[in-house]
């Protein structure tokens, strides 16, 4: 290209005319999340409920796995001592549950 071709070019700006709504997440995903946890005040309470529920479920599953590990894989001990392992597991789970309950009952609303 020679220099004459560049002098005749004018800058153009293309606009896509997209609104803010078109950049939002799809309503299908938002609908699934709202269907799971609810909306507004219900969403706050259901997140607390889900946190407590999954903390209990995970603590129970880990405790069962600790008991199975001690009974099945520690055959050299006459009486397996798994209480300290279970105490260590629940020492992690209980503060999570306490935090969720403290948030649920301690939040102040005006």
Biopython code that builds the backbone (N, CA, C, O; Angstrom):
import numpy as np
from Bio.PDB.StructureBuilder import StructureBuilder

atoms = [
    (1, "UNK", "N", (0.838, -1.173, 0.000)),
    (1, "UNK", "CA", (0.000, 0.000, 0.000)),
    (1, "UNK", "C", (0.889, 1.246, 0.000)),
    (1, "UNK", "O", (1.951, 1.281, 0.623)),
    (2, "UNK", "N", (0.438, 2.218, -0.688)),
    (2, "UNK", "CA", (1.211, 3.460, -0.678)),
    (2, "UNK", "C", (0.592, 4.432, 0.317)),
    (2, "UNK", "O", (-0.452, 4.145, 0.902)),
    (3, "UNK", "N", (1.230, 5.574, 0.510)),
    (3, "UNK", "CA", (0.819, 6.526, 1.522)),
    (3, "UNK", "C", (-0.516, 7.198, 1.199)),
    (3, "UNK", "O", (-1.219, 7.622, 2.117)),
    (4, "UNK", "N", (-0.876, 7.303, -0.058)),
    (4, "UNK", "CA", (-2.149, 7.929, -0.425)),
    (4, "UNK", "C", (-3.343, 7.127, 0.083)),
    (4, "UNK", "O", (-4.374, 7.700, 0.435)),
    (5, "UNK", "N", (-3.210, 5.850, 0.120)),
    (5, "UNK", "CA", (-4.318, 5.026, 0.594)),
    (5, "UNK", "C", (-4.548, 5.222, 2.091)),
    (5, "UNK", "O", (-5.691, 5.168, 2.545)),
    (6, "UNK", "N", (-3.492, 5.448, 2.865)),
    (6, "UNK", "CA", (-3.650, 5.646, 4.301)),
    (6, "UNK", "C", (-4.218, 7.014, 4.636)),
    (6, "UNK", "O", (-4.878, 7.158, 5.665)),
    (7, "UNK", "N", (-3.989, 8.015, 3.814)),
    (7, "UNK", "CA", (-4.489, 9.362, 4.094)),
    (7, "UNK", "C", (-5.995, 9.450, 3.919)),
    (7, "UNK", "O", (-6.635, 10.277, 4.569)),
    (8, "UNK", "N", (-6.573, 8.637, 3.076)),
    (8, "UNK", "CA", (-8.009, 8.709, 2.806)),
    (8, "UNK", "C", (-8.840, 7.892, 3.791)),
    (8, "UNK", "O", (-10.069, 7.956, 3.764)),
    (9, "UNK", "N", (-8.191, 7.136, 4.650)),
    (9, "UNK", "CA", (-8.933, 6.321, 5.609)),
    (9, "UNK", "C", (-9.413, 7.169, 6.771)),
    (9, "UNK", "O", (-8.653, 7.951, 7.342)),
    (10, "UNK", "N", (-10.662, 7.007, 7.109)),
    (10, "UNK", "CA", (-11.216, 7.706, 8.256)),
    (10, "UNK", "C", (-11.492, 6.683, 9.343)),
    (10, "UNK", "O", (-11.943, 5.575, 9.051)),
    (11, "UNK", "N", (-11.228, 7.040, 10.590)),
    (11, "UNK", "CA", (-11.499, 6.080, 11.666)),
    (11, "UNK", "C", (-13.000, 5.879, 11.829)),
    (11, "UNK", "O", (-13.776, 6.834, 11.813)),
    (12, "UNK", "N", (-13.380, 4.661, 11.980)),
    (12, "UNK", "CA", (-14.786, 4.339, 12.209)),
    (12, "UNK", "C", (-14.906, 3.568, 13.525)),
    (12, "UNK", "O", (-14.033, 2.774, 13.874)),
    (13, "UNK", "N", (-15.960, 3.805, 14.221)),
    (13, "UNK", "CA", (-16.224, 3.126, 15.480)),
    (13, "UNK", "C", (-17.470, 2.290, 15.297)),
    (13, "UNK", "O", (-18.530, 2.796, 14.929)),
    (14, "UNK", "N", (-17.330, 1.013, 15.556)),
    (14, "UNK", "CA", (-18.479, 0.123, 15.443)),
    (14, "UNK", "C", (-19.114, -0.049, 16.814)),
    (14, "UNK", "O", (-18.416, -0.213, 17.815)),
    (15, "UNK", "N", (-20.399, -0.013, 16.853)),
    (15, "UNK", "CA", (-21.131, -0.165, 18.095)),
    (15, "UNK", "C", (-22.008, -1.405, 17.983)),
    (15, "UNK", "O", (-22.630, -1.655, 16.951)),
    (16, "UNK", "N", (-22.043, -2.173, 19.068)),
    (16, "UNK", "CA", (-22.848, -3.396, 19.062)),
    (16, "UNK", "C", (-24.212, -3.196, 19.718)),
    (16, "UNK", "O", (-25.050, -4.096, 19.672)),
    (17, "UNK", "N", (-24.446, -2.066, 20.311)),
    (17, "UNK", "CA", (-25.723, -1.748, 20.950)),
    (17, "UNK", "C", (-26.171, -2.822, 21.940)),
    (17, "UNK", "O", (-27.358, -3.137, 22.019)),
    (18, "UNK", "N", (-25.230, -3.382, 22.692)),
    (18, "UNK", "CA", (-25.598, -4.371, 23.702)),
    (18, "UNK", "C", (-25.974, -3.659, 24.986)),
    (18, "UNK", "O", (-25.322, -2.698, 25.396)),
    (19, "UNK", "N", (-27.017, -4.136, 25.605)),
    (19, "UNK", "CA", (-27.454, -3.550, 26.860)),
    (19, "UNK", "C", (-26.826, -4.304, 28.020)),
    (19, "UNK", "O", (-26.190, -5.342, 27.840)),
    (20, "UNK", "N", (-27.018, -3.761, 29.209)),
    (20, "UNK", "CA", (-26.470, -4.409, 30.399)),
    (20, "UNK", "C", (-27.089, -5.785, 30.601)),
    (20, "UNK", "O", (-26.416, -6.705, 31.066)),
    (21, "UNK", "N", (-28.332, -5.930, 30.265)),
    (21, "UNK", "CA", (-29.017, -7.203, 30.459)),
    (21, "UNK", "C", (-28.394, -8.305, 29.615)),
    (21, "UNK", "O", (-28.408, -9.469, 30.014)),
    (22, "UNK", "N", (-27.852, -7.959, 28.461)),
    (22, "UNK", "CA", (-27.261, -8.992, 27.620)),
    (22, "UNK", "C", (-25.944, -9.494, 28.190)),
    (22, "UNK", "O", (-25.497, -10.585, 27.833)),
    (23, "UNK", "N", (-25.313, -8.719, 29.070)),
    (23, "UNK", "CA", (-24.066, -9.153, 29.680)),
    (23, "UNK", "C", (-24.289, -9.925, 30.973)),
    (23, "UNK", "O", (-23.363, -10.559, 31.479)),
    (24, "UNK", "N", (-25.487, -9.881, 31.509)),
    (24, "UNK", "CA", (-25.782, -10.623, 32.721)),
    (24, "UNK", "C", (-25.716, -12.117, 32.440)),
    (24, "UNK", "O", (-25.769, -12.556, 31.291)),
    (25, "UNK", "N", (-25.598, -12.882, 33.512)),
    (25, "UNK", "CA", (-25.565, -14.330, 33.359)),
    (25, "UNK", "C", (-26.898, -14.822, 32.827)),
    (25, "UNK", "O", (-27.928, -14.163, 32.967)),
    (26, "UNK", "N", (-26.854, -15.963, 32.232)),
    (26, "UNK", "CA", (-28.077, -16.486, 31.640)),
    (26, "UNK", "C", (-29.117, -16.744, 32.722)),
    (26, "UNK", "O", (-28.761, -17.143, 33.831)),
    (27, "UNK", "N", (-30.377, -16.527, 32.426)),
    (27, "UNK", "CA", (-31.417, -16.729, 33.438)),
    (27, "UNK", "C", (-31.577, -18.187, 33.830)),
    (27, "UNK", "O", (-32.133, -18.478, 34.889)),
    (28, "UNK", "N", (-31.105, -19.109, 33.001)),
    (28, "UNK", "CA", (-31.224, -20.523, 33.344)),
    (28, "UNK", "C", (-30.354, -20.866, 34.544)),
    (28, "UNK", "O", (-30.791, -21.589, 35.440)),
    (29, "UNK", "N", (-29.115, -20.351, 34.573)),
    (29, "UNK", "CA", (-28.221, -20.621, 35.692)),
    (29, "UNK", "C", (-28.738, -19.950, 36.953)),
    (29, "UNK", "O", (-28.754, -20.561, 38.021)),
    (30, "UNK", "N", (-29.158, -18.705, 36.837)),
    (30, "UNK", "CA", (-29.699, -17.994, 37.991)),
    (30, "UNK", "C", (-30.947, -18.694, 38.508)),
    (30, "UNK", "O", (-31.175, -18.726, 39.717)),
    (31, "UNK", "N", (-31.745, -19.245, 37.634)),
    (31, "UNK", "CA", (-32.938, -19.963, 38.058)),
    (31, "UNK", "C", (-32.612, -21.239, 38.799)),
    (31, "UNK", "O", (-33.315, -21.602, 39.742)),
    (32, "UNK", "N", (-31.560, -21.928, 38.393)),
    (32, "UNK", "CA", (-31.157, -23.160, 39.085)),
    (32, "UNK", "C", (-30.644, -22.855, 40.482)),
    (32, "UNK", "O", (-30.956, -23.564, 41.439)),
    (33, "UNK", "N", (-29.850, -21.789, 40.591)),
    (33, "UNK", "CA", (-29.323, -21.417, 41.905)),
    (33, "UNK", "C", (-30.460, -20.960, 42.812)),
    (33, "UNK", "O", (-30.523, -21.356, 43.976)),
    (34, "UNK", "N", (-31.344, -20.143, 42.295)),
    (34, "UNK", "CA", (-32.479, -19.668, 43.092)),
    (34, "UNK", "C", (-33.391, -20.832, 43.459)),
    (34, "UNK", "O", (-33.996, -20.833, 44.532)),
    (35, "UNK", "N", (-33.492, -21.814, 42.584)),
    (35, "UNK", "CA", (-34.301, -22.984, 42.903)),
    (35, "UNK", "C", (-33.685, -23.813, 44.017)),
    (35, "UNK", "O", (-34.403, -24.464, 44.777)),
    (36, "UNK", "N", (-32.362, -23.795, 44.121)),
    (36, "UNK", "CA", (-31.682, -24.575, 45.146)),
    (36, "UNK", "C", (-31.679, -23.871, 46.490)),
    (36, "UNK", "O", (-32.031, -24.470, 47.506)),
    (37, "UNK", "N", (-31.285, -22.599, 46.506)),
    (37, "UNK", "CA", (-31.128, -21.912, 47.790)),
    (37, "UNK", "C", (-32.198, -20.875, 48.059)),
    (37, "UNK", "O", (-32.262, -20.351, 49.171)),
    (38, "UNK", "N", (-33.029, -20.561, 47.102)),
    (38, "UNK", "CA", (-34.065, -19.559, 47.312)),
    (38, "UNK", "C", (-33.565, -18.173, 46.965)),
    (38, "UNK", "O", (-32.513, -18.016, 46.345)),
    (39, "UNK", "N", (-34.322, -17.174, 47.366)),
    (39, "UNK", "CA", (-33.959, -15.789, 47.078)),
    (39, "UNK", "C", (-34.095, -14.955, 48.340)),
    (39, "UNK", "O", (-34.857, -15.302, 49.242)),
    (40, "UNK", "N", (-33.361, -13.865, 48.402)),
    (40, "UNK", "CA", (-33.471, -12.912, 49.494)),
    (40, "UNK", "C", (-33.129, -13.497, 50.842)),
    (40, "UNK", "O", (-32.092, -14.138, 51.014)),
    (41, "UNK", "N", (-34.012, -13.269, 51.798)),
    (41, "UNK", "CA", (-33.799, -13.735, 53.169)),
    (41, "UNK", "C", (-33.754, -15.264, 53.236)),
    (41, "UNK", "O", (-33.008, -15.835, 54.032)),
    (42, "UNK", "N", (-34.547, -15.913, 52.406)),
    (42, "UNK", "CA", (-34.537, -17.380, 52.387)),
    (42, "UNK", "C", (-33.187, -17.925, 51.936)),
    (42, "UNK", "O", (-32.755, -18.975, 52.413)),
    (43, "UNK", "N", (-32.515, -17.225, 51.023)),
    (43, "UNK", "CA", (-31.215, -17.681, 50.542)),
    (43, "UNK", "C", (-30.183, -17.657, 51.660)),
    (43, "UNK", "O", (-29.364, -18.570, 51.771)),
    (44, "UNK", "N", (-30.218, -16.616, 52.491)),
    (44, "UNK", "CA", (-29.279, -16.547, 53.614)),
    (44, "UNK", "C", (-29.480, -17.723, 54.558)),
    (44, "UNK", "O", (-28.518, -18.375, 54.966)),
    (45, "UNK", "N", (-30.727, -17.987, 54.902)),
    (45, "UNK", "CA", (-31.014, -19.073, 55.834)),
    (45, "UNK", "C", (-30.709, -20.430, 55.229)),
    (45, "UNK", "O", (-30.246, -21.325, 55.936)),
    (46, "UNK", "N", (-30.955, -20.603, 53.952)),
    (46, "UNK", "CA", (-30.701, -21.903, 53.355)),
    (46, "UNK", "C", (-29.209, -22.153, 53.186)),
    (46, "UNK", "O", (-28.772, -23.302, 53.255)),
    (47, "UNK", "N", (-28.415, -21.107, 52.968)),
    (47, "UNK", "CA", (-26.963, -21.300, 52.918)),
    (47, "UNK", "C", (-26.431, -21.743, 54.269)),
    (47, "UNK", "O", (-25.530, -22.580, 54.337)),
    (48, "UNK", "N", (-26.975, -21.196, 55.337)),
    (48, "UNK", "CA", (-26.585, -21.628, 56.680)),
    (48, "UNK", "C", (-26.977, -23.084, 56.884)),
    (48, "UNK", "O", (-26.195, -23.881, 57.402)),
    (49, "UNK", "N", (-28.185, -23.421, 56.477)),
    (49, "UNK", "CA", (-28.658, -24.797, 56.605)),
    (49, "UNK", "C", (-27.775, -25.755, 55.810)),
    (49, "UNK", "O", (-27.402, -26.818, 56.307)),
    (50, "UNK", "N", (-27.442, -25.375, 54.570)),
    (50, "UNK", "CA", (-26.596, -26.244, 53.753)),
    (50, "UNK", "C", (-25.204, -26.400, 54.350)),
    (50, "UNK", "O", (-24.625, -27.485, 54.286)),
    (51, "UNK", "N", (-24.660, -25.337, 54.928)),
    (51, "UNK", "CA", (-23.351, -25.419, 55.572)),
    (51, "UNK", "C", (-23.379, -26.387, 56.744)),
    (51, "UNK", "O", (-22.497, -27.235, 56.878)),
    (52, "UNK", "N", (-24.374, -26.262, 57.577)),
    (52, "UNK", "CA", (-24.486, -27.159, 58.736)),
    (52, "UNK", "C", (-24.712, -28.588, 58.283)),
    (52, "UNK", "O", (-24.102, -29.515, 58.817)),
    (53, "UNK", "N", (-25.576, -28.774, 57.311)),
    (53, "UNK", "CA", (-25.887, -30.116, 56.815)),
    (53, "UNK", "C", (-24.647, -30.799, 56.255)),
    (53, "UNK", "O", (-24.359, -31.945, 56.598)),
    (54, "UNK", "N", (-23.895, -30.083, 55.374)),
    (54, "UNK", "CA", (-22.721, -30.711, 54.772)),
    (54, "UNK", "C", (-21.582, -30.870, 55.767)),
    (54, "UNK", "O", (-20.748, -31.760, 55.599)),
    (55, "UNK", "N", (-21.523, -30.037, 56.792)),
    (55, "UNK", "CA", (-20.512, -30.229, 57.837)),
    (55, "UNK", "C", (-20.792, -31.519, 58.601)),
    (55, "UNK", "O", (-19.874, -32.294, 58.872)),
    (56, "UNK", "N", (-22.058, -31.752, 58.949)),
    (56, "UNK", "CA", (-22.403, -33.002, 59.632)),
    (56, "UNK", "C", (-22.170, -34.217, 58.735)),
    (56, "UNK", "O", (-21.640, -35.233, 59.185)),
    (57, "UNK", "N", (-22.562, -34.111, 57.481)),
    (57, "UNK", "CA", (-22.382, -35.245, 56.562)),
    (57, "UNK", "C", (-20.905, -35.555, 56.374)),
    (57, "UNK", "O", (-20.504, -36.717, 56.451)),
    (58, "UNK", "N", (-20.094, -34.539, 56.129)),
    (58, "UNK", "CA", (-18.663, -34.792, 55.914)),
    (58, "UNK", "C", (-17.998, -35.302, 57.187)),
    (58, "UNK", "O", (-17.155, -36.197, 57.124)),
    (59, "UNK", "N", (-18.363, -34.746, 58.343)),
    (59, "UNK", "CA", (-17.804, -35.244, 59.605)),
    (59, "UNK", "C", (-18.164, -36.686, 59.862)),
    (59, "UNK", "O", (-17.331, -37.464, 60.329)),
    (60, "UNK", "N", (-19.400, -37.055, 59.561)),
    (60, "UNK", "CA", (-19.834, -38.439, 59.750)),
    (60, "UNK", "C", (-19.104, -39.387, 58.800)),
    (60, "UNK", "O", (-18.663, -40.460, 59.211)),
    (61, "UNK", "N", (-18.976, -38.997, 57.546)),
    (61, "UNK", "CA", (-18.289, -39.850, 56.569)),
    (61, "UNK", "C", (-16.816, -40.018, 56.938)),
    (61, "UNK", "O", (-16.280, -41.123, 56.864)),
    (62, "UNK", "N", (-16.169, -38.937, 57.329)),
    (62, "UNK", "CA", (-14.758, -39.036, 57.714)),
    (62, "UNK", "C", (-14.603, -39.887, 58.968)),
    (62, "UNK", "O", (-13.640, -40.645, 59.078)),
    (63, "UNK", "N", (-15.536, -39.775, 59.922)),
    (63, "UNK", "CA", (-15.477, -40.599, 61.130)),
    (63, "UNK", "C", (-15.631, -42.075, 60.793)),
    (63, "UNK", "O", (-14.931, -42.920, 61.352)),
    (64, "UNK", "N", (-16.547, -42.387, 59.877)),
    (64, "UNK", "CA", (-16.730, -43.787, 59.458)),
    (64, "UNK", "C", (-15.470, -44.303, 58.776)),
    (64, "UNK", "O", (-15.059, -45.440, 59.009)),
    (65, "UNK", "N", (-14.858, -43.478, 57.938)),
    (65, "UNK", "CA", (-13.618, -43.888, 57.273)),
    (65, "UNK", "C", (-12.471, -44.087, 58.265)),
    (65, "UNK", "O", (-11.642, -44.976, 58.077)),
    (66, "UNK", "N", (-12.416, -43.272, 59.313)),
    (66, "UNK", "CA", (-11.388, -43.437, 60.344)),
    (66, "UNK", "C", (-11.576, -44.753, 61.082)),
    (66, "UNK", "O", (-10.612, -45.474, 61.339)),
    (67, "UNK", "N", (-12.825, -45.061, 61.421)),
    (67, "UNK", "CA", (-13.105, -46.323, 62.117)),
    (67, "UNK", "C", (-12.750, -47.511, 61.223)),
    (67, "UNK", "O", (-12.129, -48.468, 61.686)),
    (68, "UNK", "N", (-13.137, -47.459, 59.953)),
    (68, "UNK", "CA", (-12.800, -48.546, 59.026)),
    (68, "UNK", "C", (-11.295, -48.676, 58.855)),
    (68, "UNK", "O", (-10.770, -49.789, 58.800)),
    (69, "UNK", "N", (-10.608, -47.568, 58.772)),
    (69, "UNK", "CA", (-9.149, -47.603, 58.637)),
    (69, "UNK", "C", (-8.506, -48.259, 59.846)),
    (69, "UNK", "O", (-7.597, -49.075, 59.694)),
    (70, "UNK", "N", (-8.956, -47.921, 61.028)),
    (70, "UNK", "CA", (-8.354, -48.487, 62.234)),
    (70, "UNK", "C", (-8.682, -49.965, 62.414)),
    (70, "UNK", "O", (-7.839, -50.718, 62.902)),
    (71, "UNK", "N", (-9.878, -50.401, 62.036)),
    (71, "UNK", "CA", (-10.235, -51.796, 62.202)),
    (71, "UNK", "C", (-9.655, -52.680, 61.104)),
    (71, "UNK", "O", (-9.288, -53.826, 61.366)),
    (72, "UNK", "N", (-9.569, -52.169, 59.890)),
    (72, "UNK", "CA", (-9.140, -53.007, 58.776)),
    (72, "UNK", "C", (-7.635, -52.966, 58.518)),
    (72, "UNK", "O", (-7.053, -53.978, 58.128)),
    (73, "UNK", "N", (-7.010, -51.835, 58.725)),
    (73, "UNK", "CA", (-5.624, -51.693, 58.302)),
    (73, "UNK", "C", (-4.619, -51.604, 59.441)),
    (73, "UNK", "O", (-3.415, -51.540, 59.193)),
    (74, "UNK", "N", (-5.076, -51.600, 60.648)),
    (74, "UNK", "CA", (-4.153, -51.606, 61.789)),
    (74, "UNK", "C", (-4.309, -52.917, 62.544)),
    (74, "UNK", "O", (-4.790, -52.942, 63.677)),
    (75, "UNK", "N", (-3.908, -53.976, 61.919)),
    (75, "UNK", "CA", (-4.073, -55.304, 62.512)),
    (75, "UNK", "C", (-2.995, -55.617, 63.533)),
    (75, "UNK", "O", (-3.162, -56.553, 64.315)),
    (76, "UNK", "N", (-1.895, -54.875, 63.561)),
    (76, "UNK", "CA", (-0.830, -55.169, 64.510)),
    (76, "UNK", "C", (-1.161, -54.686, 65.922)),
    (76, "UNK", "O", (-0.471, -55.065, 66.868)),
    (77, "UNK", "N", (-2.182, -53.873, 66.086)),
    (77, "UNK", "CA", (-2.604, -53.424, 67.405)),
    (77, "UNK", "C", (-3.744, -54.309, 67.893)),
    (77, "UNK", "O", (-4.640, -54.656, 67.125)),
    (78, "UNK", "N", (-3.707, -54.673, 69.174)),
    (78, "UNK", "CA", (-4.773, -55.526, 69.706)),
    (78, "UNK", "C", (-6.093, -54.759, 69.793)),
    (78, "UNK", "O", (-7.136, -55.259, 69.372)),
    (79, "UNK", "N", (-6.043, -53.573, 70.330)),
    (79, "UNK", "CA", (-7.234, -52.737, 70.414)),
    (79, "UNK", "C", (-6.901, -51.415, 69.730)),
    (79, "UNK", "O", (-6.130, -50.617, 70.262)),
    (80, "UNK", "N", (-7.482, -51.180, 68.552)),
    (80, "UNK", "CA", (-7.153, -49.925, 67.859)),
    (80, "UNK", "C", (-7.716, -48.715, 68.606)),
    (80, "UNK", "O", (-8.871, -48.715, 69.033)),
    (81, "UNK", "N", (-6.894, -47.706, 68.754)),
    (81, "UNK", "CA", (-7.314, -46.476, 69.425)),
    (81, "UNK", "C", (-7.615, -45.422, 68.367)),
    (81, "UNK", "O", (-6.722, -44.733, 67.876)),
    (82, "UNK", "N", (-8.877, -45.318, 68.034)),
    (82, "UNK", "CA", (-9.267, -44.379, 66.993)),
    (82, "UNK", "C", (-9.955, -43.142, 67.553)),
    (82, "UNK", "O", (-10.371, -42.263, 66.797)),
    (83, "UNK", "N", (-10.075, -43.073, 68.871)),
    (83, "UNK", "CA", (-10.767, -41.924, 69.453)),
    (83, "UNK", "C", (-10.031, -40.612, 69.195)),
    (83, "UNK", "O", (-10.665, -39.583, 68.958)),
    (84, "UNK", "N", (-8.712, -40.639, 69.238)),
    (84, "UNK", "CA", (-7.975, -39.391, 69.002)),
    (84, "UNK", "C", (-8.133, -38.933, 67.548)),
    (84, "UNK", "O", (-8.182, -37.733, 67.277)),
    (85, "UNK", "N", (-8.212, -39.885, 66.619)),
    (85, "UNK", "CA", (-8.431, -39.516, 65.218)),
    (85, "UNK", "C", (-9.812, -38.911, 65.009)),
    (85, "UNK", "O", (-9.968, -37.950, 64.255)),
    (86, "UNK", "N", (-10.807, -39.473, 65.674)),
    (86, "UNK", "CA", (-12.167, -38.942, 65.549)),
    (86, "UNK", "C", (-12.260, -37.574, 66.224)),
    (86, "UNK", "O", (-12.947, -36.682, 65.726)),
    (87, "UNK", "N", (-11.577, -37.405, 67.347)),
    (87, "UNK", "CA", (-11.569, -36.104, 68.013)),
    (87, "UNK", "C", (-10.928, -35.058, 67.115)),
    (87, "UNK", "O", (-11.422, -33.933, 67.030)),
    (88, "UNK", "N", (-9.833, -35.409, 66.439)),
    (88, "UNK", "CA", (-9.192, -34.470, 65.514)),
    (88, "UNK", "C", (-10.114, -34.113, 64.346)),
    (88, "UNK", "O", (-10.141, -32.964, 63.906)),
    (89, "UNK", "N", (-10.859, -35.082, 63.850)),
    (89, "UNK", "CA", (-11.796, -34.819, 62.754)),
    (89, "UNK", "C", (-12.879, -33.842, 63.185)),
    (89, "UNK", "O", (-13.144, -32.859, 62.494)),
    (90, "UNK", "N", (-13.502, -34.109, 64.317)),
    (90, "UNK", "CA", (-14.603, -33.262, 64.765)),
    (90, "UNK", "C", (-14.118, -31.928, 65.321)),
    (90, "UNK", "O", (-14.904, -30.989, 65.445)),
    (91, "UNK", "N", (-12.833, -31.832, 65.658)),
    (91, "UNK", "CA", (-12.317, -30.531, 66.094)),
    (91, "UNK", "C", (-12.218, -29.559, 64.921)),
    (91, "UNK", "O", (-12.076, -28.354, 65.128)),
    (92, "UNK", "N", (-12.290, -30.062, 63.716)),
    (92, "UNK", "CA", (-12.343, -29.210, 62.535)),
    (92, "UNK", "C", (-13.791, -28.919, 62.154)),
    (92, "UNK", "O", (-14.112, -27.803, 61.746)),
    (93, "UNK", "N", (-14.662, -29.908, 62.283)),
    (93, "UNK", "CA", (-16.051, -29.772, 61.838)),
    (93, "UNK", "C", (-16.881, -28.919, 62.803)),
    (93, "UNK", "O", (-17.687, -28.101, 62.360)),
    (94, "UNK", "N", (-16.698, -29.095, 64.088)),
    (94, "UNK", "CA", (-17.509, -28.388, 65.088)),
    (94, "UNK", "C", (-17.372, -26.864, 64.991)),
    (94, "UNK", "O", (-18.386, -26.173, 65.088)),
    (95, "UNK", "N", (-16.157, -26.304, 64.803)),
    (95, "UNK", "CA", (-16.107, -24.835, 64.647)),
    (95, "UNK", "C", (-16.853, -24.312, 63.421)),
    (95, "UNK", "O", (-17.390, -23.205, 63.455)),
    (96, "UNK", "N", (-16.895, -25.085, 62.349)),
    (96, "UNK", "CA", (-17.656, -24.666, 61.166)),
    (96, "UNK", "C", (-19.148, -24.620, 61.505)),
    (96, "UNK", "O", (-19.846, -23.678, 61.131)),
    (97, "UNK", "N", (-19.620, -25.623, 62.200)),
    (97, "UNK", "CA", (-21.029, -25.657, 62.600)),
    (97, "UNK", "C", (-21.333, -24.519, 63.576)),
    (97, "UNK", "O", (-22.368, -23.862, 63.469)),
    (98, "UNK", "N", (-20.427, -24.293, 64.523)),
    (98, "UNK", "CA", (-20.609, -23.214, 65.489)),
    (98, "UNK", "C", (-20.635, -21.852, 64.797)),
    (98, "UNK", "O", (-21.440, -20.988, 65.145)),
    (99, "UNK", "N", (-19.761, -21.668, 63.826)),
    (99, "UNK", "CA", (-19.733, -20.415, 63.083)),
    (99, "UNK", "C", (-21.042, -20.191, 62.333)),
    (99, "UNK", "O", (-21.578, -19.083, 62.338)),
    (100, "UNK", "N", (-21.556, -21.229, 61.692)),
    (100, "UNK", "CA", (-22.814, -21.099, 60.949)),
    (100, "UNK", "C", (-23.981, -20.822, 61.892)),
    (100, "UNK", "O", (-24.833, -19.985, 61.593)),
    (101, "UNK", "N", (-24.027, -21.513, 63.020)),
    (101, "UNK", "CA", (-25.107, -21.261, 63.982)),
    (101, "UNK", "C", (-24.983, -19.876, 64.599)),
    (101, "UNK", "O", (-25.995, -19.210, 64.816)),
    (102, "UNK", "N", (-23.766, -19.429, 64.885)),
    (102, "UNK", "CA", (-23.566, -18.086, 65.416)),
    (102, "UNK", "C", (-24.019, -17.022, 64.445)),
    (102, "UNK", "O", (-24.582, -16.003, 64.846)),
    (103, "UNK", "N", (-23.775, -17.254, 63.167)),
    (103, "UNK", "CA", (-24.240, -16.305, 62.153)),
    (103, "UNK", "C", (-25.766, -16.313, 62.063)),
    (103, "UNK", "O", (-26.397, -15.265, 61.926)),
    (104, "UNK", "N", (-26.349, -17.514, 62.142)),
    (104, "UNK", "CA", (-27.808, -17.632, 62.019)),
    (104, "UNK", "C", (-28.530, -16.943, 63.174)),
    (104, "UNK", "O", (-29.519, -16.241, 62.962)),
    (105, "UNK", "N", (-28.045, -17.140, 64.375)),
    (105, "UNK", "CA", (-28.759, -16.592, 65.539)),
    (105, "UNK", "C", (-28.226, -15.229, 65.971)),
    (105, "UNK", "O", (-28.902, -14.513, 66.711)),
    (106, "UNK", "N", (-27.046, -14.864, 65.531)),
    (106, "UNK", "CA", (-26.454, -13.625, 65.991)),
    (106, "UNK", "C", (-26.604, -12.449, 65.056)),
    (106, "UNK", "O", (-26.281, -11.319, 65.424)),
    (107, "UNK", "N", (-27.087, -12.696, 63.852)),
    (107, "UNK", "CA", (-27.207, -11.571, 62.923)),
    (107, "UNK", "C", (-28.312, -10.628, 63.386)),
    (107, "UNK", "O", (-29.391, -11.053, 63.797)),
    (108, "UNK", "N", (-28.016, -9.365, 63.308)),
    (108, "UNK", "CA", (-28.989, -8.376, 63.778)),
    (108, "UNK", "C", (-29.716, -7.785, 62.567)),
    (108, "UNK", "O", (-29.105, -7.422, 61.562)),
    (109, "UNK", "N", (-31.001, -7.705, 62.698)),
    (109, "UNK", "CA", (-31.830, -7.108, 61.661)),
    (109, "UNK", "C", (-32.580, -5.950, 62.259)),
    (109, "UNK", "O", (-33.086, -6.022, 63.379)),
    (110, "UNK", "N", (-32.643, -4.895, 61.508)),
    (110, "UNK", "CA", (-33.339, -3.701, 62.020)),
    (110, "UNK", "C", (-34.749, -3.643, 61.519)),
    (110, "UNK", "O", (-35.483, -2.710, 61.846)),
]
sb = StructureBuilder()
sb.init_structure("model")
sb.init_model(0)
sb.init_chain("A")
sb.init_seg("    ")
for serial, (resi, resn, name, xyz) in enumerate(atoms, 1):
    if name == "N":
        sb.init_residue(resn, " ", resi, " ")
    sb.init_atom(name, np.array(xyz, "f"), 0.0, 1.0, " ", f" {name:<3s}", serial, name[0])
structure = sb.get_structure()
